[in-house]
Amino acid sequence: MTLALLLVASVLLPAGAQATPDPPPGYAIFKVKASHGYELNVFAFASSDGEGSVALFASSPRAAAIYRTPATVTDQRIEADLGVLGQISVKRVRTGRTKSVRDSCRGDRRRRIEAIRYEGTIEFHGEEDFSEASATGAPFDWATYMAFACASEGGHPAGRQLPGARLDVHRLPEENELMLHATQDRPGARTEVSVQVDEVRGELEITRAIGLRTGPDALRFDPKLRTATLAPPAPFKGHASFRRNAPPAARWTGNLTVDLPGYSDYPLIGPRIHAELEHPRA
């Protein structure tokens, strides 16, 4: 499962959706091919009080953008207008057929389910033309639903301290929220870098994320973790420096930016952006 897909369970699935192997009433998920190496997943669900929501999840192996908005969601129809970003207007169609699928909630045993389709208008227009999708129908995506409905919950306690470095950068929630992580388990090891940015525009919620695994030069640090320099390759540009003993305003400096889906040159340096450096744990 890609880094981008790991966002889905917390951002998209309604409360309680992971508790049952069968989709709850008013729940739909389907996907269509999008341009520039992306895939568009559409999630739609209605809460217990009848409030509907639709999320358009455009993802590639290294990046994702999620657009979530209130919508009309019933067992029979899904209606969501995202303005210039697109539109979902589909009806649920019973095909009269069944198909065999793997049920990961029951040890990957196979079971037969009714083949359901959603037909109508499926349109997506990503900002800055990062991706486009257009289709007139798609089947219920059982495999993706099961991947999250039957996923194990919770993590594991942090283990022993490793000799490398973990750089955590964040901005406290205001109009946008930023999270940047760069981790190298030991000096000279490969570096994992990820960025997630959350944004709210009226009723529209947007999450953008990228992740990559690159060489050791992306994160350089001294053994006592007093200083560090972050300079990952594209889609990042520039570099940033951490100095533990500098005044707070000068502790995290540079010109580092990142090209996120739909938002180029997103700044990762700023007056309200804070950085912390510590050893990672296994």
N, C-alpha and C positions, 0 to 999 in steps of 0.2 A: 504494500500500500504506500502511495507516495506521501511525502511530507504534506502536500496540499490537502490530500484527502483526509488526513488526520484531523483537520479542522472541523470536519462535518459533524461529528457526533456532538460536540459542545455547541457549535454555532447554529446548526440546522435542525437537528432532530428534536421534536417536541418532548416535554417531560413525560416519562413513562413509555416512550416508544421502544426502549431497549428491553422492556420487561416481557415482551411477547414475541413469538416467532411470526405471527401473522400481523399484517398491517392493520392499525386501528381504523375505525370508520373515518372517512374523510381524509385519508392519507394517500398520497400518490408520489411516485418517484419514477422519472423516465429520463432518458438521455438521448442526445443527438450529436452528430459530428459537427465540430466548429472549425473555423479556419485557423491557419498559422500554428498547427499542432495542438490545438485545444479541443476539449470535449465539454459540452454543455450538459450538466445535470440539472434537472428541475425538481425541486422538492416542494410539495404543497401539503398543508395539513390544517385542520381546524381544531382549536382547543375545546375543552369541555364546556366552555361558556359560549361556543359558537364563533369565536373570533378566528378568522382565517389568515393565513400567511403563506407567501410564496417566496422561495429563494432560488435565484439563478446562480449556479455554481460553475464557473468556467475554469477548467483546470488543465494543466500540462504536467509532465513529470516533475518540473521544478517550481511551478508557480500556480497561483490561483487567485481569482477574484470572486467574491460572493456578494450578491445583491439581494437583500431581503426587504420585503414590503408587505403591508396589509393587503389582503385579497379576499375575494369571494370564493370559498372552497366548500363544496358539498360532495356527497357521494357521486353525483352525476356531472358536475361542472367545475371548472377552475377558471377564474377570470382575474387577471392582474395586468394593470397598465403601468409600465415603468417609464413612460414618456419616451425620450430619445433613446433610452437603453433597450427598449423592446416591449413585447406584449406576449402574454400567454392567455389564450382563449380556446379551451379545448373541452370536449365532452367525453365522458367515459363510455366506451363501447364494449359490449360483451360479444366476443367472437364466436362463442359456442364451441370453442376448442379447449383442450387441456394440454399441458406439457409437463415433462419431468424435469425437476430441478433438485439441486443439492440443498439439503437443510442443515446448515452448519450449527443450528441450535440443537440438533439431535445427532451429533457425531457424523455429519456429512452423509447421512442416509438420504436416499432419494425419495421424493414424494411428488405426487401429481397435483398441479394447481390449475386454476382456470386462467386461460390466456386473456388478459385484459389489455385494451389499447386506449390511447387518448388521441382523439382526432380533432383538428381545427387549425389554429394559428400558433406556431412556436417561433418567435422572432427574438434575436438578441443582437445588439450592436454595441460592442465594447468601446469605451472611451479611447481616444487616440488610435482607433482602428486596430486595437491589439487582437481582436478576434470578432468573427461574425458567425451567426448560425441562423438557418431558416429551414423549417420543416412543417409538414402538414399532419404529422402523426408519429407516435412512438409507442412501443409496448411498455407495460409496467416493468421496471427494472428490478426483478427479484434478487439477482445476485448482489447488487449494490446495497439494497435494503438489508439483506441478511448479513452482509459484512459488518453493519453497524448494530443491527438489532440483536445479534448474538455475540458481539464483541465482549471480551472480559473487561470488567470495570476496575478502576483503581490502578495504582502503580506499585512500585516496590520501594522500600526504604533506601535512602542513600547509603552507599557502602563506604569502602575505604577511600581516603583522600589520594588523589592521583598527582603526579609531579608536574602536570601541565598547567594550563590556565583557562579560566572561563571568564569572558568579558560579557557583562550584562548591561544593556543600555535601555533606558526607558524614559518616557515622558508621562507625567501624571495626566489623567483624563481631563481634557478641556474640550475643544472641538474635535481633536483627533487624539488617538492613543497609539503610541509607538512601543514596540518591543523588538530589540535586536539582541541576538545571542551569537557569540563566537566562541567555540570550544576546541581546544587542542589537548588531548589526554596526557601527552608527554612531549617534551621538547623534540622537535623534528618530526612529529606525527602529522597526519593530515588534519586539516581544519574544517570543522563544520560551522557554517554560517547560515542564520535564518533571520528573516525580518517579517513582522506582522504589523499592519497598520489598520486601525479601526476608525471609521468615519461615519458621521450621521448627517444626512441632509433631509431635514423635515422628517417624514415618515420612512424614508429610505435609509437602511443601514448597510454599510459597505465594509467588507473585510478584504484586504489585499495581503498576499504573502508570497515569499520566495524562499527557497532553500537550496544550498549547494554544498558539496564536499570538495575541497580543493587542497592545494599543497600547503606545506608548513610556512612558507613565506607570507601567507595571508595574515597570520597573527604572530608577531614577534614580541617577546617579553623577557624581562630579566628574571633570574631564579627567585628573587625575593618579592617579585610581583609589585615592584615600585613603579614601573613604567611598562607600557605596552603600545604597540603600533598595529593598527588594523588597516590592511590594504588588499581587499579581496578582488578577484578579477570580475569581468562583466557578469551580471548586469550592474555591478558596482562601479563607481568612478571616484578617483581621488583617494584620500587616506584620512585617518583620524589617529590622534595620540591621547593616551591616558597617562597622567602624572599624579600619583597618589598624594604627594606632598605639596602640590600646587594649591593656591586658593580655589574654592569651589567653582568660581566662574572660569578658571583657566585649567580645570582638571581634565576636561574633555574638549579637545580642539581639533581643527582641521577643516577639510572641505569635502568630506565623504558624502556621496549621494548614491541612490540606487534607483534603477528603473523597475518599478512595479507594474503589474498589469493595469493599464489605463491611467498611469500616473508616472511620467518620466521624471528623472532627476529629483526624486523625493529627498529632501535634506535630512541627514542623520546627525547633524550638529546644530545646536541652537541653545539659547539662554535657559530654556526650561527642560533641556534634555540632560539626563544624569547618567553617569557610568559607574560601574563597580567591577572590581577585578579580584578574583579569588581562585583557589585551586578547585578543579572539578572533582566530582566523586563518582566512583564506579556504580 
